[in-house]
Amino acid sequence: MMNGLDRDSHQNPSGDEHQQVYLKELLLALRLRGVPGPRIAEALAEVNSHLSETGEDPSEAFGPAKAYADEVVAALGGADAGTSFWRAALRWTTPVYGLGGALGAWLVIDGARALALDQRGVGGLPAVVSLAVGAAILVALAVGLVRLTRRREDQVLDPRSGANMSPLPRWVVPLMLSVPALILVLAVVVSLTSR
């Protein structure tokens, strides 16, 4: 499946791999600076259009991707990259996912340990309950992360075609969902082999 950036290089034989790499670096730099998805899409389309028309090298036309991203942020009247990073890091989702992941993993590990030793889990919970609650938390967090990355209002959609310019690779969702499953399987294996 081709995304909006790749599709243009296949339609335009003059589009080279360097241009695609530059556009992906720019997308990442803008995303890390907290630029909204629709504005990122506009910036990418403008750069791509200019490069397609002129055939210029992206680094010569716009400078390094990170420096150009700073120019875009400045033109939007936004904060500097450091402030945007900390603002993103301090959103409510960051501590929820961090603490939730730690709690889920702790409950799974404690439940597996308690199950292996025929003891009760944390807070006097039966070992199986501790294990199940921990696994449920981890699965809920994985599903929440997938949904968070697919929010339509902040996607980078090509203004010309509406195609997603930064789709998640197909392997990301299975990987995110397999982490809690792997922790659960490892905990069960540890509990069975410890008996």
Helices and strands as residue ranges (DSSP letters): H 4-11, H 17-32, H 37-54, H 58-62, H 65-75, H 81-89, H 93-116, G 122-124, H 127-149, G 152-154, H 172-193
